Amino acid sequence: MRSTDRLRPLTYLVCIFSFVTAILLGVGSVLDVHGVSLLKKVAAHEFKDAPSMRASLHATAVDITLVHSLVVIFYILSCLSVLLWMYESFKILQTIKTRPLDITPGWAVGWWFVPIANFVMPCRAMLELWIGSDSSEDWIRTGFTIPVRIWWTLWLLGNFVTVFAGFFRGTSHELSRYASYLELLASAKLAHVFGALMLVYVVIRIFKMQSITIQNREEQSDMAIGNAE
């Protein structure tokens, strides 16, 4: 039976990268809100002079760009670690399930790259991991899958709002449109923050369920061997 030894470091990586990404997204959201505040002051002519206005806007723009760059780096690392984690977790699931899986380890990764289908299938893959990794019949019967569904809803919501925000970006001379863009972007980042934290919970829970299931199977096997002797 495949052990969770290889899954453990991947679980750590997913949690670390996702948690750092969540922190950076939270900081980015705060900076976006601060940017909106500055733009509203510019529109209301609340700055005493042009140099101080330009200095404030430039400093905020630099901070937003820096945080965004870090978010992109850790977001990519988080996505890669999630893909590797799902593949290895499905490999383990294959050894502990008595029936064929609806989704193979390869397609657990592949569905993320199929247009249209990637709105649904990655969530179905995670649901199969969530339900199939636990040997508890009561758990399977109740079908408690809310954490997975919350994670996926937040993931989709954050992406949709980010795309929608692009229509409001405008130019630096259209202050109201750019302010709306930053407000929507801040909301999208908050959705991704909570989505990333929920992903950490889901990943840890699945890892623990698989570890317990494998341990129970090994104990049952040892007990059967002992009785046979």
Secondary structure, DSSP 4 states (H G I P E B T S, - for coil): ---STTHHHHHHHHHHHHHHHHHHHHHHHHHHHHHHHHHHHHHTT--SSHHHHHHHHHHHHHHHHHHHHHHHHHHHHHHHHHHHHHHHHHHHHHHH-SS--SS-HHHHHHGGGSTTGGGTHHHHHHHHHHHHT---HHHHHHT--HHHHHHHHHHHHHHHHHHHHGGG---TT-HHHHHHHHHHHHHHHHHHHHHHHHHHHHHHHHHHHHHHHHHHHHHHHHHHHHHH-
